[in-house]
Amino acid sequence: MTPALQRFLACDELDALAQQRQTLAELDADDTSAVLEVLYEWNEPLAVANVLMYPQLIEAAQRVRYLLAGLRDDHSYLQLAAIVGLQVLGRDNLRDSHRAEFVRLLVDKLEQEPAIIPQRASVTLVELIVADQLALLTRYLNHPDRVVRHNVVVAMVKAAGLEASRDQLDEALARALLSPESKAFAAERRAEIDRVIAAGGRRSDAFIASNLSAPLLGYIPNLSDW
């Protein structure tokens, strides 16, 4: 294992970890094997979490296996690391069947504690969910966390467009299942969709400046602060 990879695996500060990832050259065969050994043994939470947050370091054929393992682990920080890694990996690097499975697992995380897990799961859902799975998200317009509610609407707009998202919000408002706070939020976003459509839709400056274009990111703590 090269010294650079050793430093990366042992790094316990996320800001420094990002810098070290940028300086890591393409892994040679020995480093690739070392990464897989860390994941196979699964007994060093810091090293495992660091790799899961940067899944491009994992041999392509093994990425899905270990990201799934992270999401399903009892250690909530490893769940968080896998959620972050999936966002980094993105939709284009996943088969559709794998993407759909990850979406279902991420939706389950929206009901978990601590708050950073549903917050970051909702961010990753913006990257992975597609229109035919949006029904999984509708109930989370009533989520108690405003960050999650915000990201649910952003995910809807990205996956299905403004008009379809407006319909989803109308349906949620009509069912009267929302808390007063969530109802006010949904009505606010519904009105904002109307304004953006009138201004030219998703290609307009109004969309870029709106609350509909980008997710809110929750702060990711270091493992030592977990």
C-alpha positions, 0 to 999 in steps of 0.5 A: 500500500502506498503512503498516500493511500495509508494517509487517506485511510487513516484521515479523521478530518473530512476537509483533509480527506477531500484534499487527500482524495484530490492528490491520490493518483490512480490506484495501482493493483496493490492499492486496489487490493488494499482497498478491497481488503479494508472493505472485506475485513470491515473492522476499521470504521474510519477506513471503511467510511473514508472509502465509502465516501469516495466509491470510485476507489473501489473496484467497479465490480465491487462498488454496489456490493459494498455501498449496499453493505454500508447502507445496511450496516448497524453503524449509522456513520457507515450508513451516512458514508454510503449515502454520501458516496452514492451522491458522489457516484451519481446515476450514470455509474449505476445500472438502473436495477441497482439505482432503483434498489438504492432509491428504496433504501434511501427512502427508508433512511428518511425516517431515521435518526440522527437528522443528518441521515435523512437530510443527506439521504434526501440530497442523494435522492435528488441525484438518483430518483426518476419519475416512476419512483416519485410516489415513494416521496409524496408522504415526505412532503410532511416530513418534520425536517424542512431540509428534507421537505425542500429536497423532496420537492427538488427531487420531484422537479428534477425527475419529473419537471415543474408541471408534474411536481405541481400536480404532486403538491396539489394532490398532497394539499388536497388530501389534507394529510399535511401538518400546518407547517408542511401545508404552508411549505407545500403551498409556498413551493406550489406558488413558486412553481407557478412563478417559475413556469410563467417566467420561462420554466427550468431554463429561466433565470427565475428557476436558477434563483428559486428554491426549486433548483438545488438541494440543501446540504446538511453538515457532515460530522467527522467520525470522532464527533459522531 
